[in-house]
Structure formats: C-alpha cells, structure tokens
Amino acid sequence: MSYSGTVVVGGGVIGLSIAVRLAADRSVTLLDPAPARGASWVAGGMLAPVTESWPGEEDLLELGCASLARWPEFAADLGVELRTDGTAVAALDAADAAQLDILADHLATLGRAVDRLTGRELRKREPAVGPSVRSGLMVPGDLAVDNRELLRGLVSAAARAGVTFDRRCAQVVEPGSVRLAGGEVIRCGTTVIAAGAWSGGLHPALDQLVRPVKGEILRLRARPGVLPLTHTVRALVESRPVYLVPRKGDELVLGATQYEAGFDTEVTAGGVHRLLDDAERVVPGIAEYGLTETAAGLRAGSRDNLPLVGPLEPGVLVAAGHHRNGLLLAPITAAAVRAMIAGEDPPAEVLAADPARHVPTRR
Ligand code: GLY
C-alpha cells in the first residue's frame, strides 16, 4: 500500500495541528488507532509559558511566548474559544514562597515582570483562594483553552481539509515507509513522527530522547452555592505543583501528578487523594464540588524539557517531546513543520528545538 503525500504518525494535538496545516497544500494521511485521545484528551489546557518557566529554560520560554502569540488566530480559525482571565499563582509555605520569588526575579531579569502579591492581595483578585495562601503572583497574559473542544475543532478542520484518517498502528518509521504493527508496510513521501510519548519507539534516533511522564487529572463540577474560580489558579503546596483550570459552565480541571512510571495509565487512589488534598489547601471550596472524572495521560518528556522539532533524516521529521507544553506549542510546531517540509525557514524560536542538539541527524 502507498500514500503519495505526507504521513503524520500520531493524532494528538501536535499531530492533528500539523496535519491541518500541511493539508492546505499537500495530501496528508494521519496514522493513529485512537486520534484525539492520549495526553491531549487529559490536558489541563493552560497556555502558560510564563508560569511554566524556570531559570535555565530561557529557550523554552521564548518558544512558548512565540507560540502563545499565535494562539488567538489559531483558535479563531478552529472556532475554539480562549479564556483570557490570566493566572493567579499561589504559594503555601515559606519554601513555596521562596520558589515564587525565584520565578518572579528570573522573569524580571528577562524583562517580563509579574505582579507580586501578598496572600490577602491575591484573595482580593481571586476570592476562591483560601487563607492558608501566603503569597502569590498575577500573570495577566496567560490564556487557557478547553482541550476537548480544541480536539473536536482540530478533527473537524482536518476532515474539512481532506486529511485521511488511517486507524492502524505504526511501529517503525524509515525514509519513504512506515512499518505497521503486524508487519504491513506503507510507502509514502515524507513522514512526521508526532506520536507523543510513543515517539521514542518509532525511530532509533529517538530511542533515549522521548520518555513517558505520567500525569493524573480530575474533572470536577461546581455544585450550586460554591464560589466559582475566576482565573486559572496554579499553586505550589510544599513544593508540589497543582493547578485548577475553570472551564465554561460549571466544570473545572484539577491537575496534575507527575511520575516517571513507564507506560502506566492507571489512576491511583494516592494520586487522587494527593491532588484533592493539595487543591483544598489552596481553594477550600473544592471539597464542595462534584467529582465527575479521573484520568491519566502520558506527557512526552524530553531530556531538556524542550521539544524535538526538525528533520532526523531525509524524508523523516520529528515533532515530539513537548512534555508539559503540548497544547501551548501546537501552533508554532505546526507552522515550523510546514515551513521545513516546504523548504522555508521555520520560526526562529524553533531552532532551539532541533533534534540535532542531541543526536546526529541528516538533512
Ligand atoms: N501542562 C500541565 C501538565 O503537563 O500537567
């Protein structure tokens, strides 16, 4: 069997965004046994490069900010709404407050100053935050998106653009072909590996570069009478990160645990307990919400938290390893892959994500 155009392996938010972008000027097949699921289905939906940043990760911050700037147009094209209320960041104990100070000082040195607040000032801006919060930050520029609405928008856009969905499972990618589970081989033009945590098994160059990082999330529903959140709230609770992302209506996503546990996607009682306990210390009203869903996904971790976006060998590109930032980085990743395949220069911020920083590649 053969496909004349480009095959994108992986139908999460990265693979779908690439497929939609490429389908504007070439024929595209998307290979995934369960598109629009995986880590993208479980994501919190924060588009938050500033509150994800840390000293030493300046390239990731630049990449994230460049992608954030593309989000309003990306969302509008897909007919998906963005939340623009920004992020309230909270610290519980003295060590958590010290960590927020490090983040705020770091951002200030990069010319991206954020508002530092006492616990009382933070509560005035986000009344759902409880009295145990010691200090905080307000980050007005962060956005958020409903990940499931986004996935529906991407699948519809891909179908409209003529992308062929092939639900078979890829096993090995080589120049000009993809071997499927079961042994059948598909011949094709260019292949883009965008299979998230599974990318490491698809090409020998990615073997040690992409690893699964488990994350559990909860979905909650505000019952009548509870004080709703007006912002995304992120917090450090005894150094453990927790976030609460309000959705349209009465839904809230609470995440996320982070473990290196291989390809395990079972939700554990301990994970649920930890998330609820930490969240309640930040937003006490959370105990009055209904619990509607628990889920686990596998982030695609990379060695340096930067993704891998670029050619591996002639006719084979990778777009994986987006770790905690898959949704945020989707627009710039898709634009970069389209440019690379068209023989144009990708956005400058993507050069830091070249896989050649870790492994020899051939163009
Ligand atoms: N982007 C949030 C997470 O990975 O949990």
Residues whose N, C-alpha, C, O or C-beta is under 5 A from the ligand:
A	BS01	LIG	G44 G215 G255 A256 H323 R324 N325
